[in-house]
Amino acid sequence: MQVESVMPFLAVAVSLFAVVPIAINRNSPNAREAWSVAAATLMFLFVLHMIPPVLAGNTLNYTLFSITSGVSIAFKVDAMGLLFAITASFLWILTTFYSIGYMRSLKEHAQTRYYICFALTLSATIGVAFAANLLTLYLAYELVGVCAYPLVAHSETEEAYHKANKYVFYLFGMAKLFLLAIFLSYGLSDTLDFKQGGVFPADVDQTLLTITFFLFLVGVGAKAAIMPLHPWLPAAMIAPTPVSALLHAVAVVKVGVFTLFRVGLDTFGLETLKQLDVGGPVIFIVCFTIVAASVVALTKDNLKARLAYSTVSQLSYIILGMALLTTAGVTGGVMHIANHAFSKITLFFCAGAIYVASGKTKVSELNGIGKKMPFTMAAFTIGSLSLIAFPPFAGFISKWYLLFGSIEAEQYWVIAVLVTSSILNACYFLPIVYAAYFRDLPSGEKVERQEAPATVVVPLMLTAVAVVALFLAPSFFLDLARMVLPSVTGGG
């Protein structure tokens, strides 16, 4: 049932309003950061308030304003958008606390700008999650990229600007194809609204519809880091570690995969995608990305670079879930939005903690570090095992559903890809864990506790606990994931 409610807009707007007091208190760090925490917490509470009506089967709607008949800036909250928003808003709270410890410990410059851009980026991210139509989605999608640019270029060095420009070239260049796809979609369906099951009439031109789909795929594929549109993502690791965590867990790349999911399910619909027979090519592209990015990750000694290529690989699991065109596949893909977010943000938090406490950035420098940073490396181990898909950690559930989705779709070779990927994940994560606990510290280093500040360590411990909790008690997110396709009972 459709329910009118201002709550979706309030969730989007709260961090926009917080920008003013954050800017006003630029000379008072405690007040500035208090406003950041308050905005993040209030956003999360607004999102939580919308859980009961959505679980009851309702969709919350709010139209900000109409441009013409059928064209508006509007928001809606359904199961898929709610799952993404819960993940993003909760992790923003933890990332804000983490940022306080990280930025202060390293005495980073331009911290007020940093917190302002963080707030704006999260507002745009929730705008993507709650967009009711393609126009609102596109505007929020582009705003995520604009607001995150100063975060990527934060250090203001020549290298930072060069890599941030690569970020702009890929994301904003490819987004023009996204815009073209929107125009074609409107011309073929006479609507920009999202509708469960798709919006295209039965007699629509199949060739034009196929072209439209692949324009969406390529246009959004850069932000989703599909190979070969991924180079901006490793380059963006020049940003401060909390920004890297934001990029990989709740914003930018997750906006990309979420957008592909939203367009695939609520503009085209699974039945239309089956008729167009586009699942096979997409499965091939993302499976190539899954394996190739994992192989590249093996070669990276820089810890953040290794995590970046891991993200390139893991994002394609989410797209694979949609491309399988089955109930289990979609469930696994939607679940991985949350499971990957908690797992990967844990790993990036750990990378930042290691840098803050020791100045180390390379995998080859981490021998024995588990003896000095036991809490950090325990969390790193949990995040790693989750992405490898070991039980009892969240990533196992996602891959379990993707395996069943592959069987439903009769794409048995995909099972081999998923198994190969898990083996490759183990090959680039487990040596780090082994070296941290079982190798000796470098000559001259003493075995003494050297953890990062509590504001850095506590958030990474909480996300690690969440990774376990999402395995032990997955029913809430599973319920939301299953509601994404309530009318689908069979496989593809």
C-alpha positions in Angstrom: 0.0 0.0 0.0 1.2 3.5 -0.8 1.5 5.8 2.2 2.2 9.5 2.1 5.0 10.4 4.6 7.5 13.2 4.9 10.0 10.8 6.6 11.9 9.9 3.4 12.6 13.6 2.7 13.6 14.3 6.4 16.1 11.4 6.2 17.6 12.9 3.1 17.6 16.5 4.4 18.9 16.1 7.9 22.6 16.1 7.0 22.0 19.0 4.5 20.7 21.1 7.4 23.7 20.0 9.5 26.1 21.6 7.1 25.3 25.1 8.4 26.2 24.5 12.1 29.3 22.4 11.1 30.5 25.4 9.0 29.7 27.9 11.7 31.7 25.9 14.3 34.8 25.6 12.1 36.9 27.1 14.9 35.4 24.9 17.6 36.3 21.2 16.7 34.3 19.7 19.6 31.1 21.5 18.5 31.7 20.9 14.8 32.2 17.1 15.4 29.2 17.0 17.8 27.0 18.4 15.0 28.4 15.7 12.7 27.6 13.0 15.2 24.1 14.4 15.9 23.2 14.6 12.2 24.4 11.0 11.6 22.4 9.8 14.6 19.3 11.7 13.7 19.4 10.4 10.1 19.7 6.8 11.4 16.7 7.4 13.7 14.6 8.7 10.9 15.5 5.6 8.8 14.7 3.3 11.8 11.3 5.0 12.1 10.4 3.7 8.6 11.1 0.0 9.3 7.7 -1.0 10.7 5.5 0.3 7.8 7.9 -1.2 5.2 7.9 -4.6 6.9 4.1 -4.4 7.0 4.2 -4.2 3.1 3.8 -0.5 2.7 5.7 1.9 0.5 6.3 5.4 1.9 6.1 8.2 -0.6 6.8 12.0 -0.6 6.8 14.3 -3.6 9.0 17.4 -3.0 7.8 19.2 -6.1 6.5 18.4 -9.6 8.1 19.8 -12.8 5.5 18.7 -15.3 2.9 16.0 -15.4 4.7 12.7 -14.6 8.1 14.4 -13.9 8.9 15.2 -10.3 11.5 15.2 -7.6 10.1 12.5 -5.4 11.1 9.9 -2.8 9.9 6.5 -1.8 10.9 3.9 0.7 10.7 0.2 -0.1 12.5 -2.8 1.2 15.6 -2.5 -1.1 16.0 1.2 -0.4 15.5 0.7 3.3 18.2 -2.0 3.5 20.7 0.3 1.8 19.7 3.3 3.9 20.0 1.4 7.2 23.5 0.3 6.2 24.6 3.7 5.1 23.2 5.7 8.0 24.4 3.3 10.7 27.9 3.2 9.2 28.0 7.0 8.9 27.7 7.2 12.7 30.7 4.9 13.2 32.7 6.6 10.5 32.1 9.9 12.1 33.6 8.8 15.4 36.4 7.0 13.5 37.1 10.2 11.6 37.5 12.2 14.8 40.2 9.9 16.0 41.9 9.6 12.6 41.9 13.3 11.6 42.9 14.5 15.0 45.7 12.0 15.4 47.2 12.9 12.1 46.5 16.6 12.5 44.9 16.7 9.1 44.1 20.1 7.5 40.7 21.3 6.2 38.7 19.2 8.7 35.7 21.4 8.5 35.5 21.0 4.7 36.0 17.3 5.3 33.0 17.0 7.7 30.8 19.2 5.4 31.5 17.0 2.3 30.9 13.9 4.4 27.5 15.2 5.4 26.6 16.2 1.8 27.8 12.9 0.4 25.7 10.9 2.9 22.6 13.1 2.1 23.0 12.4 -1.6 23.5 8.6 -0.9 20.2 8.4 1.0 18.7 10.4 -1.8 19.7 7.5 -4.2 18.4 4.9 -1.8 15.0 6.7 -1.5 14.6 8.0 -5.1 11.1 7.4 -6.5 12.0 7.9 -10.2 14.9 8.1 -12.6 15.2 11.9 -12.4 15.6 12.0 -8.6 17.9 9.1 -8.8 20.1 10.7 -11.4 20.4 14.0 -9.6 21.3 12.3 -6.3 23.7 9.9 -8.1 25.6 12.9 -9.6 25.6 14.8 -6.3 27.3 11.8 -4.6 30.2 12.2 -7.1 30.4 16.0 -6.8 30.4 16.0 -3.0 32.9 13.2 -2.7 35.4 14.9 -5.0 36.9 17.2 -2.3 37.3 14.2 -0.1 39.3 12.3 -2.7 41.5 15.4 -3.4 41.7 16.2 0.4 45.5 16.3 0.6 45.6 18.9 -2.2 48.9 17.5 -3.5 49.6 17.3 -7.3 49.2 13.5 -7.1 45.9 13.9 -5.2 44.5 16.3 -7.9 45.7 14.0 -10.7 44.0 11.0 -9.2 40.9 13.0 -8.3 40.7 14.1 -11.9 40.8 10.5 -13.0 37.8 9.9 -10.6 36.0 12.8 -12.4 36.8 11.6 -15.9 35.4 8.1 -15.3 32.4 8.9 -13.1 31.1 12.0 -14.8 32.0 11.0 -18.3 30.2 7.7 -18.1 27.2 9.3 -16.3 26.3 11.0 -19.5 25.5 7.6 -21.0 23.3 7.1 -17.9 21.5 10.3 -18.7 21.0 9.2 -22.4 19.6 5.9 -21.2 17.1 7.8 -19.0 15.9 9.8 -22.0 15.5 6.6 -24.1 13.7 4.9 -21.2 11.3 7.8 -20.9 10.6 7.8 -24.6 9.9 4.1 -24.6 7.7 4.0 -21.4 6.4 7.5 -21.1 7.3 7.5 -17.4 10.3 8.1 -15.1 8.8 6.4 -12.1 10.0 3.1 -10.7 7.5 0.3 -10.6 8.0 -3.2 -9.2 8.2 -5.5 -12.2 9.2 -2.8 -14.7 7.5 0.0 -16.7 7.9 -0.9 -20.3 4.8 -1.9 -22.4 4.7 -5.4 -24.0 4.9 -4.0 -27.5 8.0 -1.9 -26.9 10.8 -2.2 -29.5 13.1 -4.9 -28.2 16.3 -3.6 -30.0 15.9 -0.1 -28.6 15.2 -1.6 -25.2 18.3 -3.7 -25.3 20.4 -0.7 -26.3 18.8 1.3 -23.4 19.8 -1.4 -20.9 23.4 -1.5 -22.0 23.6 2.2 -21.9 22.5 2.0 -18.3 25.0 -0.8 -17.7 28.0 1.2 -19.1 26.8 4.5 -17.8 26.5 3.3 -14.2 29.2 0.6 -14.6 32.0 3.1 -13.9 30.7 3.9 -10.5 30.1 0.2 -9.9 33.7 -0.4 -10.9 33.0 -3.0 -13.5 36.2 -3.8 -15.5 37.5 -2.0 -17.6 35.8 1.0 -16.1 37.4 0.6 -12.7 40.8 2.5 -12.7 39.4 5.5 -10.9 38.7 3.4 -7.8 42.3 2.3 -6.9 43.4 5.9 -7.8 40.9 7.3 -5.3 42.8 5.5 -2.5 44.9 8.7 -2.3 42.1 10.0 0.0 42.2 9.7 3.8 41.3 6.2 5.0 37.9 7.2 6.4 37.0 8.5 2.9 38.3 5.2 1.4 36.0 3.4 3.8 33.1 5.6 2.8 33.8 5.1 -0.9 33.9 1.3 -0.6 31.2 0.6 2.0 28.3 3.0 1.8 28.8 5.6 -1.0 29.9 6.0 -4.6 30.5 2.4 -5.5 27.5 1.1 -3.6 25.5 3.9 -5.2 26.6 2.4 -8.5 25.6 -1.2 -7.8 22.4 -0.1 -6.1 21.4 2.0 -9.1 21.9 -0.9 -11.4 19.8 -3.0 -9.1 17.0 -0.4 -9.0 17.0 0.1 -12.7 17.2 -3.6 -13.4 14.3 -4.5 -11.1 12.0 -1.4 -11.2 12.5 0.1 -14.6 13.0 -3.1 -16.7 11.9 -5.9 -14.4 13.2 -9.5 -14.4 10.7 -10.8 -16.9 11.7 -8.1 -19.4 15.4 -8.8 -18.8 14.8 -12.5 -19.5 13.0 -11.6 -22.7 15.9 -9.4 -23.8 18.3 -12.2 -22.9 20.8 -9.8 -21.4 21.6 -11.9 -18.3 24.3 -14.0 -20.0 26.5 -11.1 -21.2 26.3 -9.3 -17.9 27.2 -12.5 -16.0 30.2 -12.9 -18.2 31.4 -9.3 -17.7 31.0 -9.4 -13.9 32.5 -12.9 -13.5 35.6 -11.6 -15.4 35.7 -8.7 -13.1 35.4 -10.9 -10.0 38.3 -13.1 -11.0 40.6 -10.5 -12.7 40.4 -8.0 -9.9 41.2 -10.7 -7.4 44.3 -11.7 -9.4 45.4 -8.0 -9.5 44.8 -7.7 -5.7 47.4 -10.5 -5.2 50.1 -8.4 -6.8 49.5 -5.3 -4.6 51.8 -4.7 -1.6 50.1 -1.4 -0.6 47.3 -2.5 1.8 44.7 0.0 0.6 45.4 -0.9 -3.0 44.9 -4.5 -2.2 41.6 -3.7 -0.5 40.6 -1.5 -3.4 40.9 -4.3 -6.0 39.1 -6.6 -3.5 36.2 -4.1 -3.6 36.3 -4.1 -7.5 35.8 -7.9 -7.3 33.2 -7.9 -4.5 31.0 -5.3 -6.1 30.5 -7.6 -9.1 29.0 -10.2 -6.7 26.1 -7.8 -6.2 25.5 -7.2 -9.9 25.9 -10.9 -10.5 22.9 -11.5 -8.1 20.7 -9.4 -10.4 22.1 -10.8 -13.6 21.3 -14.4 -12.6 17.6 -13.3 -12.9 16.5 -15.7 -10.1 15.0 -15.3 -6.7 18.0 -16.7 -4.8 20.4 -14.6 -6.9 18.6 -11.4 -6.3 18.4 -12.2 -2.6 22.1 -12.8 -2.4 22.9 -9.7 -4.4 20.8 -7.5 -2.1 22.2 -9.1 1.0 25.7 -8.5 -0.2 25.1 -4.7 -0.2 25.0 -4.9 3.6 27.3 -7.8 4.2 30.1 -6.4 2.0 29.6 -2.9 3.5 30.2 -4.1 7.1 33.1 -6.4 6.1 34.9 -4.0 3.9 34.6 -0.9 6.2 36.1 -3.1 8.9 39.1 -3.8 6.8 39.6 -0.1 5.8 39.1 1.0 9.4 41.9 -1.5 10.3 44.2 -0.2 7.6 43.7 3.3 8.9 44.3 2.2 12.5 47.5 0.6 11.5 48.6 3.8 9.7 47.7 6.0 12.7 49.5 3.8 15.2 52.6 2.7 13.2 52.7 4.7 9.9 52.8 1.4 8.0 50.9 1.1 4.7 52.4 -2.0 3.0 51.5 -5.6 3.4 55.2 -6.5 3.6 55.5 -4.3 6.7 52.9 -6.1 8.8 55.0 -9.0 10.2 54.1 -9.5 13.8 51.8 -6.5 14.0 49.1 -8.7 15.6 51.2 -8.8 18.7 51.2 -5.0 19.0 47.6 -4.3 17.7 45.6 -7.4 18.8 42.2 -5.7 18.6 42.8 -4.2 15.2 44.1 -7.4 13.7 41.3 -9.5 15.3 38.8 -7.2 13.5 40.9 -7.5 10.3 40.8 -11.3 10.5 37.0 -11.2 10.9 36.5 -8.9 7.9 38.9 -11.0 5.8 37.2 -14.3 6.6 33.8 -12.8 5.8 34.9 -11.7 2.3 36.5 -15.1 1.8 33.0 -16.5 2.7 33.9 -18.5 5.8 31.1 -19.2 8.3 30.2 -17.8 10.8 30.7 -14.5 9.1 28.3 -12.4 7.0 29.9 -12.9 3.6 29.1 -16.6 3.7 25.3 -15.9 3.5 25.6 -13.7 0.4 27.7 -16.3 -1.5 25.4 -19.1 -0.3 22.5 -17.5 -2.0 24.5 -16.6 -5.1 25.5 -20.3 -5.4 21.8 -21.3 -5.3 21.0 -18.5 -7.7 23.5 -19.9 -10.1 21.9 -23.4 -9.8 18.4 -21.9 -10.3 19.6 -20.1 -13.4 21.4 -23.3 -14.7 24.6 -21.3 -14.9 26.8 -24.0 -13.3 30.1 -22.5 -14.5 29.4 -19.5 -12.2 29.8 -21.8 -9.2 33.4 -22.5 -10.4 33.9 -18.7 -10.6 32.6 -18.1 -7.1 34.8 -20.9 -5.7 37.8 -19.7 -7.5 37.2 -16.2 -6.2 37.0 -17.4 -2.7 40.3 -19.2 -3.1 41.9 -16.0 -4.5 40.4 -14.0 -1.7 42.0 -16.4 0.8 45.3 -16.1 -1.1 45.5 -12.3 -0.7 43.9 -12.0 2.8 45.2 -15.0 4.8 48.9 -14.2 4.3 48.3 -10.9 6.0 46.7 -12.6 8.9 49.4 -15.2 9.1 52.2 -12.7 9.0 50.5 -10.5 11.7 50.2 -13.4 14.2 53.0 -15.9 13.4 55.9 -13.9 11.9 58.4 -12.0 14.1 58.3 -8.2 14.4 60.9 -6.4 12.3 64.3 -6.0 14.0 64.3 -3.2 16.5 60.5 -3.2 17.2 59.4 -4.1 20.7 56.5 -6.3 21.5 54.3 -3.7 23.3 50.7 -2.6 22.9 50.4 0.1 20.3 46.8 0.4 19.3 45.3 3.5 17.7 43.2 5.9 19.8 39.9 4.4 21.2 37.8 6.6 18.8 39.5 4.7 15.9 39.6 1.2 17.5 36.1 1.0 19.0 34.3 1.6 15.6 36.3 -1.1 13.9 35.5 -3.5 16.7 31.8 -2.7 16.4 31.7 -3.3 12.7 33.6 -6.6 13.2 31.0 -7.7 15.8 28.3 -6.7 13.3 29.9 -9.0 10.7 29.4 -11.9 13.0 25.9 -10.8 14.1 24.8 -10.6 10.4 25.6 -14.3 10.1 24.1 -15.4 13.4 20.9 -13.3 13.1 20.4 -12.5 9.4 16.6 -12.6 9.4 16.0 -8.9 9.4 18.1 -8.2 6.3 16.9 -11.4 4.7 13.3 -10.4 5.2 14.0 -7.1 3.4 16.0 -8.8 0.6 13.1 -11.3 0.0 10.6 -8.5 -0.1 12.4 -7.0 -3.1 10.8 -9.7 -5.3 7.7 -10.8 -3.5 5.9 -11.9 -6.7 8.7 -14.1 -8.0 8.5 -17.7 -6.9 10.7 -19.5 -9.4 14.1 -19.3 -10.9 15.3 -18.1 -14.2 
